[in-house]
Amino acid sequence: MGSLMVSAKNDGKSVADISEETISKRARTIFSCFVLLALIVTIAVSVYFFKQTFIVEPKAALLSLGFIPVAILAGMLTGSYKTLSGYLMFLGIAAGVIGIITSRPDFTTPAYIGWESSEGLLWPMLFVTVAGGAISGSHSLGSSKAVSKELPGESNIKKIGYGAMIAEAIAALLAIAVVAGGFQSFSHLQVSVAKGGPVNAFGEGFGYITRHIFGKHGSFIAIVALNIFILAALDAAVRTARYVLQGLFGPINKYFAALVIVAAGGCLALMCDWKDVWPLFGAANQLLAALTLVVISIWLLNRKKHTKFTLVPAIFMLVTTIGALGWQFGRFYRDKNWVLVGIDLVLVALALSMMVEIRKWISKKMRRA
């Protein structure tokens, strides 16, 4: 919502462009490089889960691919193919919520297991393992680059921006309820994850919760909805990364730029285990959100507005995500996973470089005062 507001009040400019106006030209370059690397990691994770849907439910995945020409036709008729995919996602969420109300599942998964897990300490790793939510870097990019240009007026910012945050929160709670209450016992959930990963667990849990609505077809419908969501996320990530690449290096052929981005994400997906890439994606995504909040805070400061509601979460997220990247660096180094070691170091270096630019801006501001 914050990035949507700032973008709408600056003629639809992206957060990176706004960082140049509010902080410095170098800040824009640093922010853009961070965005580009974070999106490549996002594409790598999406590629894995897209592949996993084929393994878990091949028929559902093929049906989702058949959705592409339908979506293109819908885009020609409505002006945006995302309208159709959005309706399908909302239908899936609504079915899940109704399923929870009608089935009233018992949560068989323990609410708390321990402070330490295979992924690390509960703090900071929980905040980057659950990688989406109302505060999300990838969502802030989309709202500032695309959504702001389609707003009927500034009066719609709160309805659309805050409404999207609420919808995201409902989807997150639904996903938790599906895996926590969609199995007869915690051991059944563990078996499902071992069998087909989180995609399989989500499909089976959703199928159980919506059994009164879809009968035995709930799991199939869940995989279809998940696959369409992944396709939409891939499209958004590639498009945004292409724009960033063209902004950094000038007028590049859009097809070549997209090919470079997809190749980089695909190579990362093939070279590394998704279990290692996922928390790295979460840390990059949430760190991007933190940097976006910092840019929004500076934009508000320049207009003598209150910043506590953006600056406090920004500081918390900066400390948390950089701490998570530090912990992951140690694990990647011990495993001699040099690709992820390099990505981890570059992400931290870019974030710290952004902080240096912000410190320079603060010093300049204080001298003028």
C-alpha positions in Angstrom: 0.0 0.0 0.0 2.9 2.4 0.8 4.6 1.9 -2.5 1.3 2.2 -4.3 0.7 5.5 -2.6 4.1 6.9 -3.2 4.1 5.8 -6.9 0.6 7.2 -7.5 1.7 10.6 -6.2 4.8 10.5 -8.4 3.2 9.9 -11.8 3.4 6.1 -11.6 7.2 6.0 -11.0 8.8 2.9 -9.5 10.3 2.8 -6.1 13.8 2.7 -7.7 13.1 5.9 -9.6 11.7 7.5 -6.4 14.9 6.5 -4.5 16.9 8.5 -7.0 14.7 11.6 -6.5 14.7 11.3 -2.7 18.2 9.9 -1.9 20.7 9.9 -4.8 21.3 8.5 -8.3 23.7 5.9 -6.8 20.8 4.8 -4.5 18.7 4.1 -7.5 21.4 1.9 -9.1 22.0 0.0 -5.9 18.3 -0.5 -5.4 17.8 -1.7 -9.0 20.7 -4.2 -8.7 19.2 -5.6 -5.5 15.8 -5.9 -7.2 17.3 -7.7 -10.2 19.1 -10.3 -8.1 16.1 -10.8 -5.8 13.8 -11.4 -8.8 16.3 -13.9 -10.3 16.1 -15.8 -7.0 12.3 -15.5 -7.1 12.2 -17.0 -10.6 14.4 -19.9 -9.5 12.0 -20.8 -6.7 8.9 -20.4 -9.0 10.5 -22.7 -11.6 11.0 -25.4 -8.9 7.4 -25.3 -7.7 6.1 -25.2 -11.2 8.1 -28.4 -12.0 6.8 -29.9 -8.7 3.2 -29.5 -9.7 3.8 -31.6 -12.8 5.3 -34.4 -10.6 2.5 -34.3 -8.0 -0.5 -33.9 -10.4 0.5 -34.0 -14.1 -3.1 -33.6 -15.3 -3.7 -30.5 -13.2 -0.4 -29.0 -14.5 -1.3 -29.7 -18.1 -4.8 -28.1 -17.6 -3.0 -25.0 -16.2 -0.9 -24.8 -19.3 -4.1 -25.0 -21.3 -5.2 -21.9 -19.3 -2.5 -19.8 -21.1 -4.3 -19.4 -24.5 -7.6 -18.8 -22.6 -5.8 -16.1 -20.6 -4.4 -14.5 -23.7 -7.9 -14.3 -25.3 -9.2 -12.8 -22.0 -6.4 -10.3 -22.1 -7.4 -9.3 -25.6 -11.1 -8.9 -24.6 -10.6 -7.3 -21.1 -7.2 -5.5 -21.5 -5.5 -7.7 -18.9 -5.2 -11.5 -18.7 -4.4 -11.2 -15.0 -8.1 -10.4 -14.5 -9.0 -14.0 -15.2 -6.2 -15.5 -13.2 -7.1 -13.2 -10.3 -10.8 -14.4 -10.3 -9.6 -18.0 -10.3 -7.4 -17.3 -7.3 -10.2 -15.5 -5.4 -12.5 -18.5 -6.1 -9.9 -20.8 -4.7 -9.4 -18.8 -1.5 -13.2 -18.5 -1.1 -13.6 -22.3 -1.5 -10.9 -22.8 1.1 -12.5 -20.5 3.6 -15.9 -22.1 3.1 -14.3 -25.5 3.4 -12.8 -24.6 6.8 -16.2 -23.4 8.0 -18.0 -26.5 6.8 -15.4 -29.2 7.7 -14.2 -27.5 11.0 -10.9 -29.4 11.0 -8.9 -30.1 14.1 -5.4 -28.7 14.0 -3.1 -31.8 14.4 0.1 -29.9 13.9 1.8 -28.7 17.1 1.6 -24.9 17.5 5.2 -24.9 18.9 7.9 -27.6 18.5 11.1 -25.8 19.5 13.1 -22.7 19.3 15.7 -24.3 17.0 14.9 -26.3 13.8 16.8 -27.6 10.8 16.4 -24.2 9.2 17.9 -22.4 12.2 16.6 -20.4 15.1 13.0 -19.3 15.2 14.2 -15.8 15.0 15.3 -14.7 12.4 14.5 -17.7 10.2 10.8 -17.8 10.7 10.4 -14.4 9.2 12.2 -15.4 5.9 10.8 -18.9 5.7 7.3 -17.6 5.5 8.3 -15.4 2.7 5.1 -13.6 1.6 2.5 -11.5 3.4 1.2 -8.0 3.8 4.8 -6.7 3.8 6.5 -8.1 0.7 9.2 -6.8 -1.6 7.8 -8.4 -4.8 4.3 -7.1 -4.0 5.7 -3.6 -3.5 7.4 -3.7 -6.9 4.2 -4.8 -8.7 2.1 -2.1 -7.0 4.5 0.7 -7.8 5.4 -0.3 -11.3 2.1 -1.6 -12.7 -0.9 -1.1 -10.4 -0.3 2.6 -9.8 -0.7 3.2 -13.6 -4.1 1.5 -13.6 -5.6 3.4 -10.6 -8.8 5.3 -11.5 -7.8 7.9 -8.9 -5.9 8.4 -5.6 -9.1 7.8 -3.7 -8.8 4.1 -4.6 -5.3 3.7 -3.1 -6.5 2.6 0.3 -9.2 0.3 -1.0 -6.9 -1.5 -3.5 -3.6 -1.4 -1.5 -5.0 -2.2 1.9 -7.5 -4.6 0.4 -4.6 -6.5 -1.3 -2.8 -6.7 2.1 -6.0 -8.2 3.8 -6.4 -10.7 0.9 -2.8 -11.7 1.2 -3.2 -12.2 4.9 -6.3 -14.4 4.4 -4.4 -16.5 1.8 -1.5 -17.0 4.2 -3.9 -18.0 7.0 -5.6 -20.4 4.6 -2.3 -22.0 3.7 -1.5 -22.5 7.3 -4.9 -23.9 8.1 -4.7 -26.3 5.2 -1.4 -28.0 6.3 -2.2 -27.7 10.0 -5.7 -29.1 9.9 -5.9 -31.0 6.6 -4.3 -34.2 8.0 -5.3 -36.8 10.6 -2.0 -36.4 12.5 1.3 -34.6 12.3 3.0 -37.8 11.1 0.6 -37.9 8.1 1.7 -34.3 7.2 5.4 -35.4 7.4 4.7 -38.4 5.2 3.0 -36.1 2.6 5.9 -33.7 2.6 8.4 -36.5 2.2 6.3 -37.9 -0.7 5.9 -34.8 -2.8 7.2 -31.7 -1.0 5.1 -28.8 0.1 3.1 -28.8 -3.1 1.8 -32.3 -2.4 1.1 -31.4 1.3 -0.9 -28.3 0.2 -2.9 -30.3 -2.4 -3.8 -33.1 0.1 -4.7 -30.7 2.9 -6.8 -28.6 0.6 -8.6 -31.6 -0.7 -9.4 -32.8 2.8 -10.7 -29.4 3.9 -12.9 -28.9 0.8 -14.2 -32.5 0.6 -17.8 -31.3 1.3 -17.5 -28.9 -1.7 -15.5 -30.6 -4.3 -15.7 -34.2 -3.2 -12.6 -36.2 -4.2 -11.5 -33.5 -6.7 -10.3 -30.9 -4.1 -6.6 -31.8 -4.4 -6.8 -31.6 -8.2 -8.4 -28.1 -8.0 -5.8 -27.0 -5.4 -2.9 -27.9 -7.7 -4.6 -26.2 -10.7 -5.0 -23.0 -8.7 -1.5 -23.2 -7.3 -0.1 -23.7 -10.8 -1.9 -20.7 -12.2 -0.6 -18.6 -9.3 2.9 -19.7 -10.1 2.6 -18.9 -13.8 1.3 -15.4 -12.9 4.1 -14.9 -10.4 6.7 -16.0 -13.0 5.2 -13.6 -15.6 5.3 -10.7 -13.1 8.8 -11.5 -12.0 10.2 -11.8 -15.5 8.5 -8.6 -16.7 9.7 -6.6 -13.7 13.2 -7.9 -14.0 13.2 -7.1 -17.7 12.2 -3.5 -16.9 14.9 -3.2 -14.3 17.6 -4.7 -16.6 16.6 -2.2 -19.3 16.7 0.6 -16.8 20.2 -0.3 -15.7 21.8 -0.9 -19.1 19.7 1.2 -21.4 17.6 0.2 -24.4 18.0 -3.6 -24.7 15.8 -5.7 -26.8 13.0 -6.9 -24.6 13.1 -10.5 -25.8 16.8 -10.7 -25.2 16.4 -9.1 -21.8 13.7 -11.6 -20.8 15.8 -14.5 -22.1 18.8 -13.4 -19.9 16.5 -13.2 -16.9 14.8 -16.6 -17.4 18.2 -18.3 -18.2 19.7 -16.9 -15.0 16.7 -18.0 -12.8 16.6 -21.4 -14.6 20.3 -22.0 -14.0 20.0 -21.2 -10.3 17.0 -23.6 -10.0 19.1 -26.4 -11.7 22.3 -25.8 -9.7 20.9 -25.5 -6.2 18.5 -27.3 -3.9 15.1 -25.5 -3.5 15.4 -26.1 0.3 18.4 -23.8 0.2 17.1 -21.3 -2.3 13.7 -20.9 -0.6 14.9 -19.2 2.7 17.4 -17.1 0.5 14.4 -16.0 -1.6 12.5 -15.2 1.6 15.3 -13.1 3.0 15.8 -11.3 -0.3 12.1 -10.6 -0.6 11.7 -9.3 2.9 14.9 -7.3 2.7 13.6 -5.7 -0.4 10.4 -4.8 1.5 12.5 -3.2 4.2 14.5 -1.1 1.8 11.2 -0.1 0.1 9.9 1.0 3.5 13.0 3.1 4.1 12.6 4.8 0.7 8.9 5.5 1.6 10.0 6.9 5.1 12.4 9.3 3.4 9.8 10.4 0.9 7.5 11.1 3.9 10.2 12.9 5.8 10.8 15.2 2.8 7.2 16.2 3.1 7.3 16.6 6.9 4.9 13.6 7.5 4.9 11.1 10.3 7.2 8.1 9.6 6.9 5.9 12.7 4.5 3.5 11.0 7.0 2.8 8.2 10.3 3.4 9.8 9.9 1.0 12.8 8.9 -2.0 10.7 11.7 -1.1 8.3 14.4 -1.2 11.0 13.0 -4.5 12.4 13.0 -6.1 9.0 16.5 -4.8 8.2 17.9 -6.4 11.3 16.0 -9.6 10.9 16.7 -10.2 7.2 20.4 -9.3 7.4 20.7 -11.6 10.4 19.0 -14.4 8.4 21.3 -13.9 5.5 24.3 -14.0 7.9 23.1 -17.3 9.3 22.5 -18.7 5.9 26.0 -17.6 4.8 27.5 -19.8 7.5 25.5 -22.8 6.3 26.2 -22.2 2.6 29.9 -21.8 3.4 30.0 -25.1 5.4 28.2 -26.9 2.6 30.6 -25.3 0.1 27.7 -24.0 -1.9 29.7 -21.2 -3.6 26.8 -20.0 -5.8 24.6 -19.2 -2.9 27.5 -17.9 -0.9 28.1 -15.4 -3.6 24.4 -14.4 -3.9 24.2 -14.1 -0.1 27.2 -11.8 0.0 26.1 -9.6 -2.9 22.6 -9.2 -1.3 24.1 -8.1 2.0 26.7 -5.8 0.3 23.9 -4.1 -1.7 21.7 -3.6 1.3 24.6 -2.1 3.3 25.6 0.1 0.4 22.0 1.4 0.3 22.3 2.1 4.1 25.5 4.1 3.4 23.6 6.2 0.8 20.8 6.8 3.3 23.4 7.9 5.9 24.8 10.4 3.4 21.4 11.7 2.8 20.8 12.2 6.5 24.1 14.0 7.0 23.3 16.3 4.1 19.9 17.0 5.6 21.3 17.8 9.0 23.9 20.2 7.5 21.1 22.0 5.7 19.1 22.3 8.9 
